[in-house]
Amino acid sequence: MIEPPQSVFEKPEPTFNKFRKAIANKEFLITAEVSPPKGSDPTHMLAQTRSLKGRVHAVNITDSSRAVMSMSPVAASVLIQQQIGIETICQLACRDRNRIALQGDLFGAAALGITNILALTGDPVKAGDYPDARSVFDYESVRLLQLIQKLNQGLDANGKVLPNQGTDFLAGAAVDPQSPSWSGLQKRFERKINAGAQFFQSQLITDFERLDKFVNQIANQSDKPILAGIFLIKSAKNAIFLNKFVPGVQIPDRIIDRLAKAKSPLQEGMAIAAEQIQTARQICQGVHIMAIKAERLIPEILDRAGIALL
């Protein structure tokens, strides 16, 4: 009898499980958003990320956010994990992939040691730098979460047993506590819970009373952590731009006025972000910090918020 050849592939050990353990231990979760480069040189991305080591449980790698083309989030995640040693949460959007490509990318991510996925529908292409590109949207975020559940069980999208091993992802989802439709927000949240979401990252939060209401009336019905989106607003002009061009963002006039009157708008923006982290800490189980092109400032923001080294 001829023995089948043994695999020579050594799958990376799941060394990046800090985020999963922190969720299980009910720790206050800290994640930061990092954007892959618009090109093949990751030097700047890695330099910005290096300062986050020891300050965050994981960095969240965007997938062509706002439909602006960038390096593959899988490739960027692997580079960060291998060269910096920080755990990643790899975003995966349905906008650009059908179910075949989604499964292929998920298998590749698992084989390369990525353990966390944020399942997203994806921003419409009209918002980005290729408005004439053809969208896919074969799935949306709930169906992507359901797919990840199947892969974790060793099954493919058709429910057939995978001959070469399944996955073991911690899957998360996005949520917008400031959504104008309360019933729609609740239904969408419950669908994502039922589809297997293990954590939730919120959109940019400015209305913390609304966040508190969401956590107490909807999210607390589950045991899944909510990470409030905290955005470093660099100036009044930046705030006005966000209000005008980013869907769902509603930065109040009091914050815009505060930034406009500040001697150093950037320093004032950092102070506001630190205050918001302190507020979020009283409401939910974590924060997701977005400091686009200024990730190096996140450690100082955490210091101001009284968040110690991890």
C-alpha positions in Angstrom: 0.0 0.0 0.0 1.4 3.4 -1.0 1.3 5.9 1.8 0.0 9.4 0.8 2.8 12.1 1.0 2.9 14.0 4.2 2.5 17.7 4.1 5.7 19.7 4.4 3.8 22.8 5.3 4.1 23.9 8.9 1.2 26.1 9.8 2.2 29.0 12.1 1.3 28.4 15.7 -1.5 30.7 16.9 0.8 33.0 18.8 -1.3 36.0 18.1 -4.2 35.4 20.5 -3.8 38.4 22.9 -7.0 40.0 21.7 -9.0 36.8 22.2 -7.7 36.3 25.7 -8.4 39.9 26.6 -12.0 39.5 25.5 -12.3 36.3 27.6 -10.8 38.1 30.6 -13.1 41.1 30.3 -10.2 43.5 29.9 -10.8 47.0 28.6 -9.9 46.5 24.9 -7.6 48.9 23.0 -7.3 48.6 19.2 -6.0 51.1 16.7 -6.7 51.5 13.0 -3.8 51.3 10.5 -4.2 51.8 6.8 -2.0 49.8 4.3 0.0 51.8 1.8 -1.1 52.9 -1.6 1.8 51.1 -3.2 4.1 48.2 -2.6 6.5 49.8 0.0 5.3 49.2 3.6 8.0 51.2 5.3 5.8 54.1 6.4 3.0 51.8 7.6 5.5 49.7 9.6 7.1 52.8 11.1 3.7 54.2 12.2 2.7 50.8 13.7 5.9 50.2 15.6 5.0 52.8 18.2 1.8 50.9 19.1 3.6 47.9 20.4 2.7 47.3 24.0 -0.1 49.9 23.9 -2.9 48.1 22.0 -4.3 44.6 22.0 -4.4 44.6 18.2 -4.2 46.8 15.2 -7.1 46.9 12.8 -5.9 46.8 9.2 -8.3 48.5 6.7 -9.5 47.0 3.5 -9.4 49.9 0.9 -11.5 52.0 3.3 -13.9 54.4 1.7 -13.2 52.5 -1.5 -9.8 54.1 -1.9 -7.4 51.5 -3.3 -4.6 50.2 -1.1 -2.4 47.2 -0.4 -4.2 43.9 0.4 -5.1 43.9 4.2 -4.0 40.2 4.4 -0.5 41.1 3.1 -0.3 44.2 5.4 -1.5 42.2 8.4 1.2 39.5 7.8 3.9 42.1 7.4 2.9 43.8 10.7 2.7 40.5 12.6 6.0 39.2 11.3 8.1 42.4 11.4 6.6 44.3 14.3 5.1 41.5 16.4 1.7 43.2 16.9 -1.5 41.1 16.6 -3.8 42.3 13.8 -7.5 42.3 13.1 -7.7 42.0 9.3 -10.7 43.7 7.7 -12.4 41.9 4.9 -15.0 43.7 2.7 -17.5 42.1 0.4 -17.5 45.0 -2.0 -14.6 43.7 -4.2 -15.0 39.9 -3.8 -17.4 37.1 -4.5 -17.8 34.1 -2.3 -15.0 32.2 -4.1 -12.5 35.1 -3.5 -13.6 35.6 0.1 -13.0 32.0 0.9 -9.6 32.0 -0.8 -8.5 35.1 1.1 -9.7 33.7 4.4 -7.8 30.4 3.8 -4.7 32.4 2.9 -5.1 34.6 6.0 -5.4 31.5 8.3 -2.4 29.8 6.7 -0.3 32.9 7.4 -1.2 33.2 11.0 -4.0 35.8 11.0 -6.5 34.9 13.7 -8.9 37.9 13.8 -11.3 39.1 11.0 -13.6 42.1 10.9 -16.4 41.3 8.5 -17.6 44.3 6.5 -19.9 44.9 3.6 -17.7 47.7 2.3 -18.1 51.3 1.3 -19.7 52.0 -2.1 -17.2 52.5 -4.9 -18.7 55.9 -5.8 -17.1 57.2 -2.6 -13.6 56.2 -3.7 -10.9 56.9 -6.3 -12.3 54.4 -8.8 -15.9 55.4 -9.0 -16.4 53.6 -12.3 -15.2 50.2 -10.9 -17.6 47.4 -10.8 -18.9 46.4 -7.4 -19.3 42.7 -6.4 -21.4 42.5 -3.2 -22.0 38.8 -3.7 -22.3 38.7 0.1 -22.8 41.4 2.8 -21.4 41.5 6.3 -23.9 39.1 7.9 -23.5 36.5 5.2 -19.7 36.9 5.5 -20.0 36.2 9.2 -22.0 33.1 8.5 -19.4 32.0 6.0 -16.7 32.4 8.6 -18.8 30.3 11.0 -18.9 27.5 8.4 -15.1 27.7 7.7 -14.5 27.5 11.5 -16.6 24.3 11.5 -14.5 22.8 8.6 -17.2 23.4 6.0 -17.2 25.5 2.8 -19.8 28.0 1.7 -21.8 25.1 0.2 -21.7 23.2 3.5 -19.3 20.6 2.2 -16.4 19.3 4.3 -13.1 21.0 3.6 -10.5 18.4 2.6 -7.6 20.5 3.8 -8.7 21.8 7.2 -10.9 24.7 8.2 -10.1 27.9 10.1 -10.2 29.2 13.7 -11.0 32.9 13.3 -12.3 35.3 15.9 -14.8 37.2 13.8 -16.0 40.7 14.5 -18.4 43.2 13.0 -19.1 46.9 12.7 -21.9 48.7 14.4 -23.2 52.3 14.4 -24.9 53.2 17.7 -25.7 56.7 16.3 -27.9 55.2 13.5 -31.1 57.2 13.2 -33.1 53.9 13.0 -33.2 52.4 16.5 -35.2 49.3 15.4 -33.0 48.8 12.4 -29.9 49.1 14.6 -31.3 46.4 17.0 -32.3 44.0 14.2 -28.9 44.4 12.4 -27.0 43.9 15.7 -29.0 40.7 16.6 -28.5 39.3 13.1 -24.7 39.8 13.4 -24.7 38.1 16.9 -26.6 35.2 15.5 -24.2 35.0 12.6 -21.3 34.6 14.9 -19.8 38.0 15.7 -17.7 37.9 18.8 -16.9 41.6 19.1 -18.1 44.9 17.7 -16.2 47.9 16.5 -18.3 51.1 16.3 -18.2 53.9 13.9 -16.9 57.3 15.1 -18.7 58.2 18.3 -19.5 61.8 19.3 -22.8 61.2 21.1 -21.9 59.2 24.2 -25.4 59.4 25.6 -26.6 57.5 22.5 -23.7 55.0 23.0 -24.7 54.5 26.6 -28.4 53.9 25.5 -27.2 51.4 22.9 -25.0 49.5 25.3 -27.7 49.3 28.0 -30.7 48.6 25.8 -29.3 46.5 23.0 -25.7 45.3 23.4 -26.0 44.2 27.0 -28.4 41.5 25.9 -25.3 39.7 24.7 -21.9 39.3 26.2 -20.0 40.6 23.2 -17.7 43.6 23.7 -18.4 46.9 22.1 -15.3 49.0 21.1 -16.3 52.7 20.7 -14.8 54.4 17.7 -12.5 57.3 18.8 -11.3 59.6 16.0 -8.4 62.0 16.3 -9.8 65.2 14.8 -6.9 67.3 13.8 -8.6 70.7 13.2 -11.9 72.4 12.8 -11.4 72.1 9.0 -10.9 68.3 9.5 -14.1 68.1 11.5 -16.1 70.0 8.9 -14.7 67.7 6.1 -15.7 64.6 8.1 -19.3 65.9 8.6 -19.6 66.6 4.9 -18.1 63.6 3.3 -18.1 60.7 5.7 -21.6 59.1 6.0 -23.0 58.9 9.6 -20.5 61.3 11.1 -22.0 64.1 13.2 -19.3 66.1 15.0 -21.1 68.7 17.1 -20.5 72.4 16.8 -19.1 72.6 20.4 -16.2 70.4 19.3 -15.6 72.3 16.1 -15.6 75.6 18.0 -13.2 74.2 20.5 -10.8 73.2 17.8 -11.2 76.5 16.0 -10.3 78.5 19.1 -7.3 76.3 20.1 -3.8 77.7 19.8 -2.7 74.2 18.7 -5.7 72.4 17.0 -3.8 69.1 16.9 -3.0 69.1 20.6 -6.6 70.1 21.3 -7.8 67.2 19.1 -5.6 64.8 21.1 -7.0 66.2 24.4 -10.6 65.6 23.0 -9.7 62.0 22.0 -8.3 61.3 25.4 -11.4 62.7 27.1 -13.6 60.5 24.9 -11.6 57.4 25.8 -12.2 58.2 29.5 -15.9 58.6 28.8 -16.1 55.4 26.8 -14.3 53.5 29.5 -17.3 54.1 31.8 -19.8 52.8 29.2 -18.4 49.9 27.1 -15.6 47.4 27.0 -13.1 49.0 24.7 -12.1 51.7 22.2 -11.0 51.6 18.6 -8.8 54.6 17.9 -8.5 56.1 14.5 -5.7 58.6 13.9 -5.3 58.5 10.1 -1.7 59.2 9.1 -0.8 60.1 12.7 -0.8 56.7 14.4 2.4 57.7 16.2 0.4 60.0 18.4 -1.8 57.2 19.8 0.5 56.3 22.7 0.4 59.9 23.9 -3.4 60.0 23.6 -3.5 56.8 25.7 -1.2 58.4 28.3 -3.4 61.4 28.5 -6.4 59.1 29.0 -4.7 57.3 31.8 -4.3 54.0 29.9 -1.2 52.2 31.0 1.1 49.9 29.1 -0.4 46.5 28.3 
